[in-house]
């Protein structure tokens, strides 16, 4: 059993090193100025389903004091 463990460890080490190398690879810079409306810009008209599947527009959600829009990308896309 000791040899099996040694062999498994010997096979696993290069994989872990490869994963560590990939994790350290520099990511390309993201140009946030190109990502949708910026702070203070008007939001374009939209029609999107809410959590219950009902289509909503900007006019539907803006109240007397305005609205805060938060877009959350699901982890299962």
mmCIF file of the N, C-alpha and C atoms, coordinates in Angstrom:
data_MODEL
# 
_entry.id   MODEL 
# 
loop_
_atom_site.group_PDB 
_atom_site.id 
_atom_site.type_symbol 
_atom_site.label_atom_id 
_atom_site.label_alt_id 
_atom_site.label_comp_id 
_atom_site.label_asym_id 
_atom_site.label_entity_id 
_atom_site.label_seq_id 
_atom_site.pdbx_PDB_ins_code 
_atom_site.Cartn_x 
_atom_site.Cartn_y 
_atom_site.Cartn_z 
_atom_site.occupancy 
_atom_site.B_iso_or_equiv 
_atom_site.pdbx_formal_charge 
_atom_site.auth_seq_id 
_atom_site.auth_comp_id 
_atom_site.auth_asym_id 
_atom_site.auth_atom_id 
_atom_site.pdbx_PDB_model_num 
ATOM 1   N N  . UNK A 1 1  ? 0.812   -1.182 0.000   1.00 0.00 ? 1  UNK A N  1 
ATOM 2   C CA . UNK A 1 1  ? 0.000   0.000  0.000   1.00 0.00 ? 1  UNK A CA 1 
ATOM 3   C C  . UNK A 1 1  ? 0.864   1.257  0.000   1.00 0.00 ? 1  UNK A C  1 
ATOM 4   N N  . UNK A 1 2  ? 2.034   1.193  0.603   1.00 0.00 ? 2  UNK A N  1 
ATOM 5   C CA . UNK A 1 2  ? 2.926   2.336  0.640   1.00 0.00 ? 2  UNK A CA 1 
ATOM 6   C C  . UNK A 1 2  ? 3.350   2.768  -0.752  1.00 0.00 ? 2  UNK A C  1 
ATOM 7   N N  . UNK A 1 3  ? 3.598   1.802  -1.638  1.00 0.00 ? 3  UNK A N  1 
ATOM 8   C CA . UNK A 1 3  ? 3.980   2.144  -3.015  1.00 0.00 ? 3  UNK A CA 1 
ATOM 9   C C  . UNK A 1 3  ? 2.830   2.804  -3.772  1.00 0.00 ? 3  UNK A C  1 
ATOM 10  N N  . UNK A 1 4  ? 1.624   2.323  -3.524  1.00 0.00 ? 4  UNK A N  1 
ATOM 11  C CA . UNK A 1 4  ? 0.466   2.909  -4.201  1.00 0.00 ? 4  UNK A CA 1 
ATOM 12  C C  . UNK A 1 4  ? 0.295   4.363  -3.789  1.00 0.00 ? 4  UNK A C  1 
ATOM 13  N N  . UNK A 1 5  ? 0.486   4.644  -2.519  1.00 0.00 ? 5  UNK A N  1 
ATOM 14  C CA . UNK A 1 5  ? 0.364   6.017  -2.027  1.00 0.00 ? 5  UNK A CA 1 
ATOM 15  C C  . UNK A 1 5  ? 1.480   6.875  -2.619  1.00 0.00 ? 5  UNK A C  1 
ATOM 16  N N  . UNK A 1 6  ? 2.706   6.335  -2.647  1.00 0.00 ? 6  UNK A N  1 
ATOM 17  C CA . UNK A 1 6  ? 3.835   7.075  -3.217  1.00 0.00 ? 6  UNK A CA 1 
ATOM 18  C C  . UNK A 1 6  ? 3.602   7.373  -4.684  1.00 0.00 ? 6  UNK A C  1 
ATOM 19  N N  . UNK A 1 7  ? 3.102   6.385  -5.399  1.00 0.00 ? 7  UNK A N  1 
ATOM 20  C CA . UNK A 1 7  ? 2.851   6.579  -6.830  1.00 0.00 ? 7  UNK A CA 1 
ATOM 21  C C  . UNK A 1 7  ? 1.746   7.612  -7.057  1.00 0.00 ? 7  UNK A C  1 
ATOM 22  N N  . UNK A 1 8  ? 0.688   7.538  -6.260  1.00 0.00 ? 8  UNK A N  1 
ATOM 23  C CA . UNK A 1 8  ? -0.399  8.505  -6.382  1.00 0.00 ? 8  UNK A CA 1 
ATOM 24  C C  . UNK A 1 8  ? 0.113   9.908  -6.098  1.00 0.00 ? 8  UNK A C  1 
ATOM 25  N N  . UNK A 1 9  ? 0.950   10.032 -5.071  1.00 0.00 ? 9  UNK A N  1 
ATOM 26  C CA . UNK A 1 9  ? 1.515   11.344 -4.740  1.00 0.00 ? 9  UNK A CA 1 
ATOM 27  C C  . UNK A 1 9  ? 2.398   11.837 -5.868  1.00 0.00 ? 9  UNK A C  1 
ATOM 28  N N  . UNK A 1 10 ? 3.181   10.950 -6.460  1.00 0.00 ? 10 UNK A N  1 
ATOM 29  C CA . UNK A 1 10 ? 4.065   11.339 -7.559  1.00 0.00 ? 10 UNK A CA 1 
ATOM 30  C C  . UNK A 1 10 ? 3.266   11.800 -8.768  1.00 0.00 ? 10 UNK A C  1 
ATOM 31  N N  . UNK A 1 11 ? 2.106   11.215 -8.990  1.00 0.00 ? 11 UNK A N  1 
ATOM 32  C CA . UNK A 1 11 ? 1.259   11.631 -10.108 1.00 0.00 ? 11 UNK A CA 1 
ATOM 33  C C  . UNK A 1 11 ? 0.506   12.921 -9.788  1.00 0.00 ? 11 UNK A C  1 
ATOM 34  N N  . UNK A 1 12 ? 0.187   13.120 -8.542  1.00 0.00 ? 12 UNK A N  1 
ATOM 35  C CA . UNK A 1 12 ? -0.602  14.274 -8.151  1.00 0.00 ? 12 UNK A CA 1 
ATOM 36  C C  . UNK A 1 12 ? 0.211   15.563 -8.090  1.00 0.00 ? 12 UNK A C  1 
ATOM 37  N N  . UNK A 1 13 ? 1.460   15.479 -7.721  1.00 0.00 ? 13 UNK A N  1 
ATOM 38  C CA . UNK A 1 13 ? 2.296   16.676 -7.569  1.00 0.00 ? 13 UNK A CA 1 
ATOM 39  C C  . UNK A 1 13 ? 2.382   17.483 -8.860  1.00 0.00 ? 13 UNK A C  1 
ATOM 40  N N  . UNK A 1 14 ? 2.676   16.878 -10.018 1.00 0.00 ? 14 UNK A N  1 
ATOM 41  C CA . UNK A 1 14 ? 2.728   17.696 -11.246 1.00 0.00 ? 14 UNK A CA 1 
ATOM 42  C C  . UNK A 1 14 ? 1.387   18.349 -11.574 1.00 0.00 ? 14 UNK A C  1 
ATOM 43  N N  . UNK A 1 15 ? 0.293   17.677 -11.275 1.00 0.00 ? 15 UNK A N  1 
ATOM 44  C CA . UNK A 1 15 ? -1.027  18.255 -11.534 1.00 0.00 ? 15 UNK A CA 1 
ATOM 45  C C  . UNK A 1 15 ? -1.236  19.474 -10.640 1.00 0.00 ? 15 UNK A C  1 
ATOM 46  N N  . UNK A 1 16 ? -0.904  19.354 -9.371  1.00 0.00 ? 16 UNK A N  1 
ATOM 47  C CA . UNK A 1 16 ? -1.051  20.480 -8.455  1.00 0.00 ? 16 UNK A CA 1 
ATOM 48  C C  . UNK A 1 16 ? -0.159  21.644 -8.859  1.00 0.00 ? 16 UNK A C  1 
ATOM 49  N N  . UNK A 1 17 ? 1.049   21.351 -9.303  1.00 0.00 ? 17 UNK A N  1 
ATOM 50  C CA . UNK A 1 17 ? 1.939   22.415 -9.753  1.00 0.00 ? 17 UNK A CA 1 
ATOM 51  C C  . UNK A 1 17 ? 1.376   23.109 -10.988 1.00 0.00 ? 17 UNK A C  1 
ATOM 52  N N  . UNK A 1 18 ? 0.777   22.333 -11.902 1.00 0.00 ? 18 UNK A N  1 
ATOM 53  C CA . UNK A 1 18 ? 0.175   22.922 -13.096 1.00 0.00 ? 18 UNK A CA 1 
ATOM 54  C C  . UNK A 1 18 ? -0.985  23.825 -12.725 1.00 0.00 ? 18 UNK A C  1 
ATOM 55  N N  . UNK A 1 19 ? -1.820  23.384 -11.790 1.00 0.00 ? 19 UNK A N  1 
ATOM 56  C CA . UNK A 1 19 ? -2.954  24.190 -11.353 1.00 0.00 ? 19 UNK A CA 1 
ATOM 57  C C  . UNK A 1 19 ? -2.455  25.458 -10.689 1.00 0.00 ? 19 UNK A C  1 
ATOM 58  N N  . UNK A 1 20 ? -1.427  25.356 -9.872  1.00 0.00 ? 20 UNK A N  1 
ATOM 59  C CA . UNK A 1 20 ? -0.869  26.532 -9.204  1.00 0.00 ? 20 UNK A CA 1 
ATOM 60  C C  . UNK A 1 20 ? -0.312  27.511 -10.225 1.00 0.00 ? 20 UNK A C  1 
ATOM 61  N N  . UNK A 1 21 ? 0.331   27.005 -11.270 1.00 0.00 ? 21 UNK A N  1 
ATOM 62  C CA . UNK A 1 21 ? 0.875   27.870 -12.316 1.00 0.00 ? 21 UNK A CA 1 
ATOM 63  C C  . UNK A 1 21 ? -0.244  28.585 -13.050 1.00 0.00 ? 21 UNK A C  1 
ATOM 64  N N  . UNK A 1 22 ? -1.329  27.868 -13.352 1.00 0.00 ? 22 UNK A N  1 
ATOM 65  C CA . UNK A 1 22 ? -2.469  28.487 -14.034 1.00 0.00 ? 22 UNK A CA 1 
ATOM 66  C C  . UNK A 1 22 ? -3.114  29.559 -13.151 1.00 0.00 ? 22 UNK A C  1 
ATOM 67  N N  . UNK A 1 23 ? -3.180  29.294 -11.869 1.00 0.00 ? 23 UNK A N  1 
ATOM 68  C CA . UNK A 1 23 ? -3.802  30.251 -10.961 1.00 0.00 ? 23 UNK A CA 1 
ATOM 69  C C  . UNK A 1 23 ? -2.994  31.539 -10.876 1.00 0.00 ? 23 UNK A C  1 
ATOM 70  N N  . UNK A 1 24 ? -1.696  31.473 -11.131 1.00 0.00 ? 24 UNK A N  1 
ATOM 71  C CA . UNK A 1 24 ? -0.849  32.649 -11.042 1.00 0.00 ? 24 UNK A CA 1 
ATOM 72  C C  . UNK A 1 24 ? -0.716  33.388 -12.365 1.00 0.00 ? 24 UNK A C  1 
ATOM 73  N N  . UNK A 1 25 ? -1.267  32.816 -13.432 1.00 0.00 ? 25 UNK A N  1 
ATOM 74  C CA . UNK A 1 25 ? -1.160  33.458 -14.740 1.00 0.00 ? 25 UNK A CA 1 
ATOM 75  C C  . UNK A 1 25 ? -1.872  34.806 -14.694 1.00 0.00 ? 25 UNK A C  1 
ATOM 76  N N  . UNK A 1 26 ? -1.244  35.861 -15.217 1.00 0.00 ? 26 UNK A N  1 
ATOM 77  C CA . UNK A 1 26 ? -1.878  37.180 -15.168 1.00 0.00 ? 26 UNK A CA 1 
ATOM 78  C C  . UNK A 1 26 ? -3.139  37.215 -16.032 1.00 0.00 ? 26 UNK A C  1 
ATOM 79  N N  . UNK A 1 27 ? -4.152  37.855 -15.519 1.00 0.00 ? 27 UNK A N  1 
ATOM 80  C CA . UNK A 1 27 ? -5.400  38.013 -16.271 1.00 0.00 ? 27 UNK A CA 1 
ATOM 81  C C  . UNK A 1 27 ? -5.301  39.284 -17.094 1.00 0.00 ? 27 UNK A C  1 
ATOM 82  N N  . UNK A 1 28 ? -5.937  39.286 -18.242 1.00 0.00 ? 28 UNK A N  1 
ATOM 83  C CA . UNK A 1 28 ? -5.954  40.527 -19.026 1.00 0.00 ? 28 UNK A CA 1 
ATOM 84  C C  . UNK A 1 28 ? -6.744  41.599 -18.286 1.00 0.00 ? 28 UNK A C  1 
ATOM 85  N N  . UNK A 1 29 ? -6.337  42.824 -18.439 1.00 0.00 ? 29 UNK A N  1 
ATOM 86  C CA . UNK A 1 29 ? -7.022  43.939 -17.782 1.00 0.00 ? 29 UNK A CA 1 
ATOM 87  C C  . UNK A 1 29 ? -8.433  44.082 -18.352 1.00 0.00 ? 29 UNK A C  1 
ATOM 88  N N  . UNK A 1 30 ? -9.371  44.420 -17.495 1.00 0.00 ? 30 UNK A N  1 
ATOM 89  C CA . UNK A 1 30 ? -10.763 44.626 -17.905 1.00 0.00 ? 30 UNK A CA 1 
ATOM 90  C C  . UNK A 1 30 ? -11.009 46.124 -18.023 1.00 0.00 ? 30 UNK A C  1 
ATOM 91  N N  . UNK A 1 31 ? -11.516 46.531 -19.170 1.00 0.00 ? 31 UNK A N  1 
ATOM 92  C CA . UNK A 1 31 ? -11.845 47.938 -19.398 1.00 0.00 ? 31 UNK A CA 1 
ATOM 93  C C  . UNK A 1 31 ? -13.256 48.188 -18.866 1.00 0.00 ? 31 UNK A C  1 
ATOM 94  N N  . UNK A 1 32 ? -13.366 48.632 -17.612 1.00 0.00 ? 32 UNK A N  1 
ATOM 95  C CA . UNK A 1 32 ? -14.679 48.820 -17.004 1.00 0.00 ? 32 UNK A CA 1 
ATOM 96  C C  . UNK A 1 32 ? -15.482 49.921 -17.689 1.00 0.00 ? 32 UNK A C  1 
ATOM 97  N N  . UNK A 1 33 ? -14.812 50.820 -18.392 1.00 0.00 ? 33 UNK A N  1 
ATOM 98  C CA . UNK A 1 33 ? -15.534 51.864 -19.115 1.00 0.00 ? 33 UNK A CA 1 
ATOM 99  C C  . UNK A 1 33 ? -16.326 51.298 -20.292 1.00 0.00 ? 33 UNK A C  1 
ATOM 100 N N  . UNK A 1 34 ? -16.050 50.054 -20.670 1.00 0.00 ? 34 UNK A N  1 
ATOM 101 C CA . UNK A 1 34 ? -16.754 49.432 -21.787 1.00 0.00 ? 34 UNK A CA 1 
ATOM 102 C C  . UNK A 1 34 ? -17.832 48.460 -21.312 1.00 0.00 ? 34 UNK A C  1 
ATOM 103 N N  . UNK A 1 35 ? -18.075 48.393 -20.002 1.00 0.00 ? 35 UNK A N  1 
ATOM 104 C CA . UNK A 1 35 ? -19.023 47.430 -19.447 1.00 0.00 ? 35 UNK A CA 1 
ATOM 105 C C  . UNK A 1 35 ? -20.340 48.100 -19.064 1.00 0.00 ? 35 UNK A C  1 
ATOM 106 N N  . UNK A 1 36 ? -21.213 48.274 -20.001 1.00 0.00 ? 36 UNK A N  1 
ATOM 107 C CA . UNK A 1 36 ? -22.547 48.782 -19.704 1.00 0.00 ? 36 UNK A CA 1 
ATOM 108 C C  . UNK A 1 36 ? -22.560 50.210 -19.203 1.00 0.00 ? 36 UNK A C  1 
ATOM 109 N N  . UNK A 1 37 ? -23.705 50.624 -18.660 1.00 0.00 ? 37 UNK A N  1 
ATOM 110 C CA . UNK A 1 37 ? -23.825 51.996 -18.171 1.00 0.00 ? 37 UNK A CA 1 
ATOM 111 C C  . UNK A 1 37 ? -22.843 52.264 -17.033 1.00 0.00 ? 37 UNK A C  1 
ATOM 112 N N  . UNK A 1 38 ? -22.306 53.439 -17.019 1.00 0.00 ? 38 UNK A N  1 
ATOM 113 C CA . UNK A 1 38 ? -21.372 53.839 -15.971 1.00 0.00 ? 38 UNK A CA 1 
ATOM 114 C C  . UNK A 1 38 ? -22.117 54.589 -14.879 1.00 0.00 ? 38 UNK A C  1 
ATOM 115 N N  . UNK A 1 39 ? -21.470 54.764 -13.741 1.00 0.00 ? 39 UNK A N  1 
ATOM 116 C CA . UNK A 1 39 ? -22.078 55.473 -12.616 1.00 0.00 ? 39 UNK A CA 1 
ATOM 117 C C  . UNK A 1 39 ? -22.545 56.850 -13.078 1.00 0.00 ? 39 UNK A C  1 
ATOM 118 N N  . UNK A 1 40 ? -23.800 57.149 -12.818 1.00 0.00 ? 40 UNK A N  1 
ATOM 119 C CA . UNK A 1 40 ? -24.360 58.452 -13.173 1.00 0.00 ? 40 UNK A CA 1 
ATOM 120 C C  . UNK A 1 40 ? -24.995 58.507 -14.544 1.00 0.00 ? 40 UNK A C  1 
ATOM 121 N N  . UNK A 1 41 ? -24.744 57.540 -15.401 1.00 0.00 ? 41 UNK A N  1 
ATOM 122 C CA . UNK A 1 41 ? -25.368 57.519 -16.738 1.00 0.00 ? 41 UNK A CA 1 
ATOM 123 C C  . UNK A 1 41 ? -26.791 56.985 -16.625 1.00 0.00 ? 41 UNK A C  1 
ATOM 124 N N  . UNK A 1 42 ? -27.676 57.475 -17.480 1.00 0.00 ? 42 UNK A N  1 
ATOM 125 C CA . UNK A 1 42 ? -29.033 56.916 -17.486 1.00 0.00 ? 42 UNK A CA 1 
ATOM 126 C C  . UNK A 1 42 ? -29.007 55.461 -17.954 1.00 0.00 ? 42 UNK A C  1 
ATOM 127 N N  . UNK A 1 43 ? -29.894 54.680 -17.378 1.00 0.00 ? 43 UNK A N  1 
ATOM 128 C CA . UNK A 1 43 ? -30.009 53.276 -17.777 1.00 0.00 ? 43 UNK A CA 1 
ATOM 129 C C  . UNK A 1 43 ? -30.881 53.201 -19.023 1.00 0.00 ? 43 UNK A C  1 
ATOM 130 N N  . UNK A 1 44 ? -30.479 52.422 -20.020 1.00 0.00 ? 44 UNK A N  1 
ATOM 131 C CA . UNK A 1 44 ? -31.332 52.290 -21.209 1.00 0.00 ? 44 UNK A CA 1 
ATOM 132 C C  . UNK A 1 44 ? -32.631 51.552 -20.877 1.00 0.00 ? 44 UNK A C  1 
ATOM 133 N N  . UNK A 1 45 ? -33.632 51.773 -21.703 1.00 0.00 ? 45 UNK A N  1 
ATOM 134 C CA . UNK A 1 45 ? -34.899 51.069 -21.523 1.00 0.00 ? 45 UNK A CA 1 
ATOM 135 C C  . UNK A 1 45 ? -34.657 49.566 -21.608 1.00 0.00 ? 45 UNK A C  1 
ATOM 136 N N  . UNK A 1 46 ? -35.372 48.805 -20.795 1.00 0.00 ? 46 UNK A N  1 
ATOM 137 C CA . UNK A 1 46 ? -35.221 47.349 -20.822 1.00 0.00 ? 46 UNK A CA 1 
ATOM 138 C C  . UNK A 1 46 ? -36.524 46.688 -20.452 1.00 0.00 ? 46 UNK A C  1 
ATOM 139 N N  . UNK A 1 47 ? -36.614 45.415 -20.753 1.00 0.00 ? 47 UNK A N  1 
ATOM 140 C CA . UNK A 1 47 ? -37.701 44.542 -20.334 1.00 0.00 ? 47 UNK A CA 1 
ATOM 141 C C  . UNK A 1 47 ? -37.040 43.218 -19.980 1.00 0.00 ? 47 UNK A C  1 
ATOM 142 N N  . UNK A 1 48 ? -37.044 42.901 -18.677 1.00 0.00 ? 48 UNK A N  1 
ATOM 143 C CA . UNK A 1 48 ? -36.380 41.699 -18.175 1.00 0.00 ? 48 UNK A CA 1 
ATOM 144 C C  . UNK A 1 48 ? -37.295 40.973 -17.195 1.00 0.00 ? 48 UNK A C  1 
ATOM 145 N N  . UNK A 1 49 ? -37.183 39.634 -17.143 1.00 0.00 ? 49 UNK A N  1 
ATOM 146 C CA . UNK A 1 49 ? -38.001 38.891 -16.182 1.00 0.00 ? 49 UNK A CA 1 
ATOM 147 C C  . UNK A 1 49 ? -37.444 39.037 -14.765 1.00 0.00 ? 49 UNK A C  1 
ATOM 148 N N  . UNK A 1 50 ? -38.369 39.159 -13.796 1.00 0.00 ? 50 UNK A N  1 
ATOM 149 C CA . UNK A 1 50 ? -37.943 39.192 -12.403 1.00 0.00 ? 50 UNK A CA 1 
ATOM 150 C C  . UNK A 1 50 ? -37.811 37.765 -11.875 1.00 0.00 ? 50 UNK A C  1 
ATOM 151 N N  . UNK A 1 51 ? -37.611 37.609 -10.564 1.00 0.00 ? 51 UNK A N  1 
ATOM 152 C CA . UNK A 1 51 ? -37.406 36.291 -9.975  1.00 0.00 ? 51 UNK A CA 1 
ATOM 153 C C  . UNK A 1 51 ? -38.623 35.385 -10.110 1.00 0.00 ? 51 UNK A C  1 
ATOM 154 N N  . UNK A 1 52 ? -39.781 35.965 -10.423 1.00 0.00 ? 52 UNK A N  1 
ATOM 155 C CA . UNK A 1 52 ? -40.999 35.169 -10.616 1.00 0.00 ? 52 UNK A CA 1 
ATOM 156 C C  . UNK A 1 52 ? -41.359 34.984 -12.083 1.00 0.00 ? 52 UNK A C  1 
ATOM 157 N N  . UNK A 1 53 ? -40.490 35.453 -12.980 1.00 0.00 ? 53 UNK A N  1 
ATOM 158 C CA . UNK A 1 53 ? -40.729 35.297 -14.407 1.00 0.00 ? 53 UNK A CA 1 
ATOM 159 C C  . UNK A 1 53 ? -41.605 36.378 -15.015 1.00 0.00 ? 53 UNK A C  1 
ATOM 160 N N  . UNK A 1 54 ? -41.981 37.387 -14.232 1.00 0.00 ? 54 UNK A N  1 
ATOM 161 C CA . UNK A 1 54 ? -42.819 38.485 -14.725 1.00 0.00 ? 54 UNK A CA 1 
ATOM 162 C C  . UNK A 1 54 ? -41.909 39.534 -15.363 1.00 0.00 ? 54 UNK A C  1 
ATOM 163 N N  . UNK A 1 55 ? -42.225 39.911 -16.598 1.00 0.00 ? 55 UNK A N  1 
ATOM 164 C CA . UNK A 1 55 ? -41.430 40.941 -17.269 1.00 0.00 ? 55 UNK A CA 1 
ATOM 165 C C  . UNK A 1 55 ? -41.592 42.281 -16.568 1.00 0.00 ? 55 UNK A C  1 
ATOM 166 N N  . UNK A 1 56 ? -40.475 42.956 -16.337 1.00 0.00 ? 56 UNK A N  1 
ATOM 167 C CA . UNK A 1 56 ? -40.457 44.274 -15.710 1.00 0.00 ? 56 UNK A CA 1 
ATOM 168 C C  . UNK A 1 56 ? -39.708 45.241 -16.598 1.00 0.00 ? 56 UNK A C  1 
ATOM 169 N N  . UNK A 1 57 ? -40.130 46.499 -16.558 1.00 0.00 ? 57 UNK A N  1 
ATOM 170 C CA . UNK A 1 57 ? -39.432 47.562 -17.285 1.00 0.00 ? 57 UNK A CA 1 
ATOM 171 C C  . UNK A 1 57 ? -38.879 48.539 -16.254 1.00 0.00 ? 57 UNK A C  1 
ATOM 172 N N  . UNK A 1 58 ? -38.068 49.463 -16.708 1.00 0.00 ? 58 UNK A N  1 
ATOM 173 C CA . UNK A 1 58 ? -37.522 50.477 -15.817 1.00 0.00 ? 58 UNK A CA 1 
ATOM 174 C C  . UNK A 1 58 ? -38.650 51.262 -15.154 1.00 0.00 ? 58 UNK A C  1 
ATOM 175 N N  . UNK A 1 59 ? -39.672 51.589 -15.912 1.00 0.00 ? 59 UNK A N  1 
ATOM 176 C CA . UNK A 1 59 ? -40.802 52.342 -15.365 1.00 0.00 ? 59 UNK A CA 1 
ATOM 177 C C  . UNK A 1 59 ? -41.513 51.564 -14.256 1.00 0.00 ? 59 UNK A C  1 
ATOM 178 N N  . UNK A 1 60 ? -41.537 50.222 -14.363 1.00 0.00 ? 60 UNK A N  1 
ATOM 179 C CA . UNK A 1 60 ? -42.192 49.393 -13.344 1.00 0.00 ? 60 UNK A CA 1 
ATOM 180 C C  . UNK A 1 60 ? -41.492 49.464 -11.988 1.00 0.00 ? 60 UNK A C  1 
ATOM 181 N N  . UNK A 1 61 ? -40.181 49.634 -11.989 1.00 0.00 ? 61 UNK A N  1 
ATOM 182 C CA . UNK A 1 61 ? -39.450 49.516 -10.728 1.00 0.00 ? 61 UNK A CA 1 
ATOM 183 C C  . UNK A 1 61 ? -39.027 50.844 -10.116 1.00 0.00 ? 61 UNK A C  1 
ATOM 184 N N  . UNK A 1 62 ? -39.071 51.939 -10.883 1.00 0.00 ? 62 UNK A N  1 
ATOM 185 C CA . UNK A 1 62 ? -38.659 53.230 -10.334 1.00 0.00 ? 62 UNK A CA 1 
ATOM 186 C C  . UNK A 1 62 ? -39.773 53.775 -9.450  1.00 0.00 ? 62 UNK A C  1 
ATOM 187 N N  . UNK A 1 63 ? -39.399 54.115 -8.213  1.00 0.00 ? 63 UNK A N  1 
ATOM 188 C CA . UNK A 1 63 ? -40.350 54.700 -7.270  1.00 0.00 ? 63 UNK A CA 1 
ATOM 189 C C  . UNK A 1 63 ? -40.108 56.191 -7.144  1.00 0.00 ? 63 UNK A C  1 
ATOM 190 N N  . UNK A 1 64 ? -40.755 56.839 -6.183  1.00 0.00 ? 64 UNK A N  1 
ATOM 191 C CA . UNK A 1 64 ? -40.618 58.283 -6.011  1.00 0.00 ? 64 UNK A CA 1 
ATOM 192 C C  . UNK A 1 64 ? -39.191 58.725 -5.692  1.00 0.00 ? 64 UNK A C  1 
ATOM 193 N N  . UNK A 1 65 ? -38.396 57.829 -5.111  1.00 0.00 ? 65 UNK A N  1 
ATOM 194 C CA . UNK A 1 65 ? -37.018 58.178 -4.777  1.00 0.00 ? 65 UNK A CA 1 
ATOM 195 C C  . UNK A 1 65 ? -36.017 57.525 -5.727  1.00 0.00 ? 65 UNK A C  1 
ATOM 196 N N  . UNK A 1 66 ? -36.496 56.994 -6.828  1.00 0.00 ? 66 UNK A N  1 
ATOM 197 C CA . UNK A 1 66 ? -35.617 56.356 -7.795  1.00 0.00 ? 66 UNK A CA 1 
ATOM 198 C C  . UNK A 1 66 ? -35.556 54.854 -7.592  1.00 0.00 ? 66 UNK A C  1 
ATOM 199 N N  . UNK A 1 67 ? -34.461 54.264 -8.013  1.00 0.00 ? 67 UNK A N  1 
ATOM 200 C CA . UNK A 1 67 ? -34.291 52.815 -7.892  1.00 0.00 ? 67 UNK A CA 1 
ATOM 201 C C  . UNK A 1 67 ? -32.798 52.490 -7.908  1.00 0.00 ? 67 UNK A C  1 
ATOM 202 N N  . UNK A 1 68 ? -32.471 51.365 -7.347  1.00 0.00 ? 68 UNK A N  1 
ATOM 203 C CA . UNK A 1 68 ? -31.111 50.835 -7.431  1.00 0.00 ? 68 UNK A CA 1 
ATOM 204 C C  . UNK A 1 68 ? -31.199 49.540 -8.222  1.00 0.00 ? 68 UNK A C  1 
ATOM 205 N N  . UNK A 1 69 ? -30.417 49.442 -9.263  1.00 0.00 ? 69 UNK A N  1 
ATOM 206 C CA . UNK A 1 69 ? -30.375 48.223 -10.063 1.00 0.00 ? 69 UNK A CA 1 
ATOM 207 C C  . UNK A 1 69 ? -29.094 47.472 -9.737  1.00 0.00 ? 69 UNK A C  1 
ATOM 208 N N  . UNK A 1 70 ? -29.248 46.208 -9.417  1.00 0.00 ? 70 UNK A N  1 
ATOM 209 C CA . UNK A 1 70 ? -28.099 45.347 -9.154  1.00 0.00 ? 70 UNK A CA 1 
ATOM 210 C C  . UNK A 1 70 ? -28.199 44.159 -10.095 1.00 0.00 ? 70 UNK A C  1 
ATOM 211 N N  . UNK A 1 71 ? -27.160 43.956 -10.874 1.00 0.00 ? 71 UNK A N  1 
ATOM 212 C CA . UNK A 1 71 ? -27.109 42.827 -11.793 1.00 0.00 ? 71 UNK A CA 1 
ATOM 213 C C  . UNK A 1 71 ? -26.142 41.807 -11.214 1.00 0.00 ? 71 UNK A C  1 
ATOM 214 N N  . UNK A 1 72 ? -26.628 40.607 -10.989 1.00 0.00 ? 72 UNK A N  1 
ATOM 215 C CA . UNK A 1 72 ? -25.824 39.541 -10.385 1.00 0.00 ? 72 UNK A CA 1 
ATOM 216 C C  . UNK A 1 72 ? -25.737 38.386 -11.369 1.00 0.00 ? 72 UNK A C  1 
ATOM 217 N N  . UNK A 1 73 ? -24.538 38.035 -11.728 1.00 0.00 ? 73 UNK A N  1 
ATOM 218 C CA . UNK A 1 73 ? -24.351 36.914 -12.634 1.00 0.00 ? 73 UNK A CA 1 
ATOM 219 C C  . UNK A 1 73 ? -24.344 35.631 -11.835 1.00 0.00 ? 73 UNK A C  1 
ATOM 220 N N  . UNK A 1 74 ? -25.210 34.729 -12.202 1.00 0.00 ? 74 UNK A N  1 
ATOM 221 C CA . UNK A 1 74 ? -25.324 33.461 -11.511 1.00 0.00 ? 74 UNK A CA 1 
ATOM 222 C C  . UNK A 1 74 ? -24.075 32.620 -11.730 1.00 0.00 ? 74 UNK A C  1 
ATOM 223 N N  . UNK A 1 75 ? -23.727 31.830 -10.752 1.00 0.00 ? 75 UNK A N  1 
ATOM 224 C CA . UNK A 1 75 ? -22.553 30.969 -10.858 1.00 0.00 ? 75 UNK A CA 1 
ATOM 225 C C  . UNK A 1 75 ? -22.810 29.745 -11.727 1.00 0.00 ? 75 UNK A C  1 
ATOM 226 N N  . UNK A 1 76 ? -24.048 29.488 -12.107 1.00 0.00 ? 76 UNK A N  1 
ATOM 227 C CA . UNK A 1 76 ? -24.330 28.280 -12.891 1.00 0.00 ? 76 UNK A CA 1 
ATOM 228 C C  . UNK A 1 76 ? -24.583 28.570 -14.377 1.00 0.00 ? 76 UNK A C  1 
ATOM 229 N N  . UNK A 1 77 ? -24.123 29.742 -14.868 1.00 0.00 ? 77 UNK A N  1 
ATOM 230 C CA . UNK A 1 77 ? -24.298 30.039 -16.282 1.00 0.00 ? 77 UNK A CA 1 
ATOM 231 C C  . UNK A 1 77 ? -23.356 29.226 -17.106 1.00 0.00 ? 77 UNK A C  1 
# 
